[in-house]
Amino acid sequence: MAKHRRPLRGLVIVPMLAVTTVGGLLGLGSLVPAAAASAKGSSGSFTFSGRLSGTLKVPAFLPPGHIITGCAISTQAGTDVIQWPTAKIKVGGKTKTFHNVDMQVDVNKFGHTYPMTIDSSGASLGSVSISYGSSNWMTRSGTITTSAGGKSGSVRGTLSAGTSSSTTATIKGSWSGCVSVDA
């Protein structure tokens, strides 16, 4: 069976893209998934070390209310989007507060474990990208495991601040309670 590789999209992410998508759903009350309104919310955390350090806890729900969870399954198969309206994390040893932090977990297909290594064509079966302010971090190595349907998963690996950057950080964490925006 041939493996389908998904191109790495980490550097193309615009930090406000996912926030705008979720924000757009907030204004479309009747289109918000019923499952999100009755869900217990999302949970989990990610611990960073290296140039980025600290722990980000996945918010149960995004403001202004208990409608949209902090983790959404994108309309694009194989993508979970985790958001923090505000997050504090150390960058280069200095604690900073960032708004609209966006993390995208991309896998070829939910329900599997994939390596996060980039091949010579720039593709990867799994990747994590984190955007805050004007910074974009993407995975260089490690593994991602997701549940069938993408409601939960875990990641462990190394991030870099761009494809040619030698600035790195490690990431280890898990998430659960993601709700599909298509539900």
Secondary structure, 3 states (H helix, E strand, C coil): CCCCCEECCHHHCCCHHHHHHHHHHHCCHHHCCHHHHHCCCCEEEEEEEECEEEEEECCCECCCCCCCECEEECCCCCEEEEEEEEEEEEECCEEEEEEEEEEEEEECCCCCEEECCCCCCCEECEEEEEEECCEEEEEEEEEEEECHHHCEEEEEEEEECCCCCCCEEEEEEEEECCEECCC
